Amino acid sequence: MEISIIINNYKTKGLLKQCLKGIYLYPPRVEFEVIVVDNNSQDGSIEMVQNKFPQVKLIKSSKNLGYHKGNNLGLKNSTGQYILILNTDIAFLDQTIDKMYQFMQAHQEVALVGPKLKNPDGSIQMSCLRFPSKFVPIYRRTFLGNFSFAKAEIDHYLMQDFDHQTTKEVDWILGACIMVRKSAIDRVGPMDESLFLYFGDVAWCQKFHEFNYQVYYFAEANIVHYHKRESAQSGIFSAVFWIHILDWLRYLKKYSKKINVQ
């Protein structure tokens, strides 16, 4: 098996259906499998997959495992030499999976590649980023982000000085759509399950760098990401906001001493 596509789903039946449609509309030309991990959605997602996409390997969790444990469960049940991890809000518009696979085949030193992502209006998302300083997440989610010093730090973090039109090596890639070399995972280990929803993609890329692998942003892609920054938009009284903050504190405790912020 060349490519295992893992989709971790929680209560996003409509987006999951759209994502699966895109995969089978523009399937890889090599042997591949699709694995959906359902986190006890109870919204009809399981039935939809069973009825509409019987070829999908469906894993039913009895509880919400979160982003990292859910993807790791899919990883344990995969057989591909390359692992494509997708959020359900990803929509393929061309043969990008093939293009990413060919890039990885040609660049054996690369552990992880993430494609250019576009918003529904066609604008480019900031999906490749520099490692964050300790206060960037706070700046992005509080009034402190309105100050000029914070804005400058956020712009640096988001790589606003990069036009996002060329393929290049980067610090880390947003985990919404990433292709990872299985042999690199075997060396570095799976996603960090001490984190529930956030910063596992940052930590994983950091580990790959520590093992002298490269992480790349891939510009030759045509993908729409229906992304919502729920932790920022929900406010400080929402559960997802505090999950984000707690994951950030866990991340800092475990990884911050190893970060080399450029």
Order of alpha helices (4+ residues) and beta strands (2+ residues): beta-alpha-beta-alpha-beta-alpha-beta-beta-alpha-beta-beta-alpha-alpha-beta-beta-beta-alpha-alpha-beta-beta-alpha-alpha
